[in-house]
Amino acid sequence: MQLGKSNVKEKKYSMDKQGVMGMILNEKIVAIVRVDDALSAMKAVEAIYKGGIRIIEITWTVPKADEVISRIKREMGDDILLGAGTVIDSDLCHRALEAGAEFIVSPNVNYDVIRLTGEAGKVVIPGAMTPTEIVNAWQAGSDMVKLFPADLLGIPYIKTIRGPLPQIPLMATGGISADNARDFLASGVQALGVGGKLVDKKLIASGDWDQLTRNTEELLYAIR
């Protein structure tokens, strides 16, 4: 499968750490691809890209995730910003970085992952839930902290913790959709991680890639 490229002229960002963070902060949406096979992952990436999202996270729960990341990097280069998700320990971190991931996302705070990613000059976004976890992750060297699960914590929670912690960039992940994305951004987070509400399992199972593209467009329209 040869991944397609859009003909739309896009703003280009450098792939150094500053450029990667700038792209996440400006584009605001990270599409999370968590599917059951490598081919579906690559087709999902193509459909999401056609819909206009340029930042995509391949979770480590995807079979052969490192091979998927490497292939997409070879075929699409800097047209997308590709990261690895569900990186829960140092071994997975090494493998993700070797595969070419430009940013590393975790559901947890693992200090080895934060350290290794920082040493590699890449962006690291660990997951946290409580104010203590958020501050610990930030002080350990995180570039941004993933607030997870955002839908269970809720918008009032986010607004409350923004009071004492305005300096820490947050990415809300969990239950984000076109219906609530704008509200979550208004609550004070800098970015959104959008997974199951976008890369819907029923769409993947049916192979309805055109609908995935339309869902991507609807999500972007909702926040812009």
C-alpha positions, 0 to 999 in steps of 0.5 A: 500500500502506497500512502497518498499525499494531499495536494493542499499546500500546508504550513511547514514546521521544522522537525526539531523539538521546538518545531514539533511542540510548535506544531502541536500547539498550533494544530491542536489535534493529535489523532490517535490510531489504535486498531487491530492490525498494521494494514488498518493502521496505515489506511486510517493514517491515510484517511485522517491525513486526507481529512486534514489532520497532520499529527498522528499517534500510532499506539503501541497496542497496534501489532508491529507498531514500530514497522508501521511507524517506520513505513509511514515515515519512509512514505510520507516524510515530514508531511505528517508529524508521527508519534508513538503512544502507549509507551509505558517503559524504557524498552518501548521508548527505545523501539519507538525512537528507533522507528522514527517517532517524533514524539512519545506519549504515555498513559502514565508517568514513567521517569525513564521514558521522560529521560530517554525521550529528552536525551534523544531530543524528542517531545515527550507527553506522559499521562497524568490525572492528579495535580501531583502527577501533573507537576511531577511529570512536568518537573521531570522534564515533560514538554506537555502533560496528557490529562487522562481520562479527560472525559471522566475528569470533566471540564470543571476539573480541568478549569479548576486545576488550571488555576494553580497550574497555568504554566503546564501545557496540557493535552486532554485525551479520552472521550474527545469528539467533534461535539465537545472538542471546542469546550475542552479547548475553552477549558484551558488545555492546549491540545486534544488527543482524539482516539476512539471517537474519531478512529471508530472501531465500526468504521475500521471493521467495515473499511469505510475510510471515506467516512473516517476522512469526513469525521476528521473534517468535521472535527477540524471544523468543530474547533475552527 
